[in-house]
Amino acid sequence: MCLAIPGQVIRWIQREVPFCEADVQFLGVVRRCNLSCVPEAQIGDYVIVHAGVAISLLDAQAAQQLLEQLSEAEVIAEFSGEDHETR
């Protein structure tokens, strides 16, 4: 299954297209992601990330709603490595 997850940009590494990279936080986990599709993103912005690439910007309210929906569907447990079978 392919899935895009919202994350928050916390630090820019490189802003030059096509090499745009930033650290993005997902539920407390930080990953380096390519932001070439959204070079206008600022620190604190939310982005939708698929396969390590930020594909679009997302407002904070929409990001929170999406995270809640993914959590309800137990997709977040799979993404974060939690064992949702033992709950």
SVG drawing of the C-alpha trace seen along z (x, -y; Angstrom):
<svg xmlns="http://www.w3.org/2000/svg" viewBox="-11 -30 33 38">
<polyline fill="none" stroke="black" stroke-width="0.4" points="0.0,0.0 1.2,-3.5 0.6,-6.1 1.4,-9.8 1.8,-11.1 1.7,-14.7 4.8,-16.0 6.1,-19.3 9.2,-21.0 11.6,-21.6 14.9,-22.4 16.1,-23.2 19.2,-21.4 19.4,-22.6 17.0,-25.1 18.4,-24.9 16.1,-23.1 16.3,-20.2 18.3,-19.3 15.9,-20.7 16.1,-18.8 14.7,-19.4 14.2,-17.5 10.5,-16.7 8.9,-15.5 6.3,-12.7 4.8,-12.0 8.1,-12.7 10.2,-10.9 12.5,-13.1 13.3,-12.1 15.3,-13.9 12.9,-14.5 13.2,-15.9 11.2,-19.2 11.9,-20.0 8.1,-19.9 7.4,-22.4 10.5,-24.7 8.3,-27.5 7.7,-25.5 8.8,-27.3 9.9,-26.0 6.7,-25.0 4.7,-24.3 3.1,-20.9 3.8,-18.9 2.4,-15.6 5.3,-13.2 5.3,-10.0 8.4,-7.8 10.6,-10.5 9.4,-13.3 7.1,-16.2 4.5,-16.4 2.3,-19.3 1.8,-21.8 -1.0,-21.3 -2.4,-23.6 -2.1,-22.7 -5.8,-21.9 -6.0,-19.6 -2.7,-17.9 -4.2,-17.2 -7.4,-15.9 -5.6,-13.6 -3.3,-12.3 -6.4,-11.6 -8.1,-9.7 -4.9,-7.6 -4.7,-6.9 -8.4,-5.7 -7.7,-3.5 -4.6,-2.1 -2.3,-3.1 -0.3,-5.3 0.7,-2.3 2.1,-0.6 4.0,-3.7 5.4,-4.4 6.4,-0.8 3.9,-0.4 2.4,3.0 -1.3,2.3 -2.2,6.0 -1.5,5.9 -3.8,3.0"/>
</svg>
